[in-house]
């Protein structure tokens, strides 16, 4: 099957390239057009219905008309001269608010996007008066815009609303401030726009430069990126199209994660093919580029398929998670990886067949024999002193893994990023009112027996909640139209984004609600703090299930692919060491050295996505080459040395490129993004340079051909024909074998 795909692609390369060009453009446009319609911004919607905050969210939607895509905003209005608000000022503010509530905000049309790809977010915002600060320094208004907060169209609509409201209040002699999730997202995006563009350009330049330095060719530097972009766009379009057809809602972060995963494995697979293609052309100068491409693609395609299927299986295990964001993410990435695998077996070989030796122009490296370099010296060192290198690698990984002791999870934004205008407004509000006033925690009470609820009946609960330490203020009870449900808003003294608020909600608040709710009623606690508290419980439960299941499934697949029981065990232990060392090092840096509350709760999953997946890629590549070399006559350690010599450059190049790409995230002002950037860069470097180039080959050198127990690689006779795709002259093989 694999050789049939690669064979057809190299025989009819222009047909394959044309098909991918059409599909890539069409599916990329489809993905860009519907990405924000296929995503869901409400994190609480991903929680199972059994969780308390999910039940509260359902009551808010069914009994109080809350919309899942609603984006609440808090507007601060104060006198421009800094004076205290008078009664006339309050009436003037409320009058302007009423005018704003009747004004239709028109979404600005983007100039660089066709109209049929843009969803119109023009709307009339909901505006209501909230409260005046006790010192009368400002008055708060509540506003609401509907839509996906990650959609640039809604963000433009918010900017239009903000600018219009600011102009209206300025005319009335007032100044304004805006805060809330949408306001903070837009302010952060505006603040990081220039930085993101600069970093993007710099990282693209670094990647291209590294490829140029390695291959001495501009075509070999640019073509992989173009091909990966085409296949990646097609994969994203397939995932988004499937989500739209099935009614599945993706998390806002899912398309971005898919892009990063595909860039990672796509660059890896193309580099593996390029290095082996160059090796083949050097060894067989009489062979045409098309013949070499067919031979290399057929051989490397097996390793690429093995690596890709392992990643697919690992991510598919996320389908057993209870947290919906994980449950949707796993199959989405699995589908996208399968598309990238198809591109790696068809488009990439077709490009090699078309370009042939011109792929490496103007480099003259094909005209000379490959010289022994650092990779060859590393291979010889591994073959001579494998035990010392195994002990050194284990000591390094063990020392980094020690950081796992005392590791804590941080389930919110505990650090300050950019000092945005929204953050400044929130700080001003918290100096006069509880920090949670702009994002209250809500207690929902229902009467399943059909009895009517009243404020008096719920008075005991309200008084009890007011006495909870950490609850700054309790709002008046709000009843539903049928009086079958009630809402009590709590303004916490801590920001809902902080761990302090989550501990308060999951502990004292819920305990108080359970103890003081009226007889015959049910009560649930909702809001940002409650949602994150439940997410913490769901994620902790899921990780305890997903990781073992994924490890078992990966091990089973490796047994089938490698036809061995011992080799998969070696690879799994190596990858496990790398994962633990990366997470431990991140804990040491961010939690211990920098004093953060803990590591971001998404970090273990992100490391699972990137470090384990790409680490398995690298390990399968080196293991496949070790097995191939051991099929040739000679000592096993000489075979390991040859495998390291020819495979280490591809692994090292891929590792450096990806680590540099992820490392750019570490300069982000967002604490969670900093952690992800640092951890993934470190994990990829450990996977490439410690696990795949040192630890796994050193263990293979120690175990010899027993590594493939209960089967062993064929050992052809000394006068047997040489394995296709080899590169070293036969006399060098015997010289290596004698060492």
Secondary structure, 3 states (H helix, E strand, C coil): CHHHHHHHHHHCHHHHHHHHHHHHHHHHHHHHHHCCCCEECCHHHHCCCCCHHHHHHHHHHHHHCCCCCEEEEEEEEEECCCCCCCHHHHHHHHHHHHHHHHCEECCCCCCCCCHHHCCCCCEECEEEEEEECCCCCCEEEEEEEECCCCCHHHHHHHHHHHHHHHHHHHHCCEEEEEECHHHHHHHHHHHHHHHHHHHHHHHHHHHHHHHHHHHCCHHHHHHHHHHHHHHHHHHHHHHHHHHHHHCCCEECCHHHHHHHHHHHHHHHHHHHHHHHHHHHHHHCCCCCHHHHHHHHHHHHHHHHHHHHHHHHHHHHHHHHCCCHHHHHHHHHHHHHHHHHHHHHHHHHHHHHHHHHHHHHCCCCHHHCCCCCCHHHHHHHHHHHCHHHHHHHHHHHHHHHHHHHCCCCEECCCCCCCCCCHHHHHHHHHHHHCCHHHHCCEEEEEECCCCCCCCCCCCHHHHHHHHCCCCEEEECCCEECCCCCEEEEEEEECCCCCCHHHHHHHHHHHHHHHHHHCCCCCEEEEECHHHHHHHHHHHHHHHHHHHHHHHHHHHHHHHHHHHCCCHHHHHHHHHHHHHHHHHHHHHHHHHHHHCCCCCEECCHHHHHHHHHHHHHHHHHHHHHHHHHHHHCCCCCHHHHHHHHHHHHHHHHHHHHHHHHHHHHHHHHCCCHHHHHHHHHHHHHHHHHHHHHHHHHHHHHHHHHHHHHHCCCCCCCCCCCCCCCCCCCCCHHHHHHHHCC
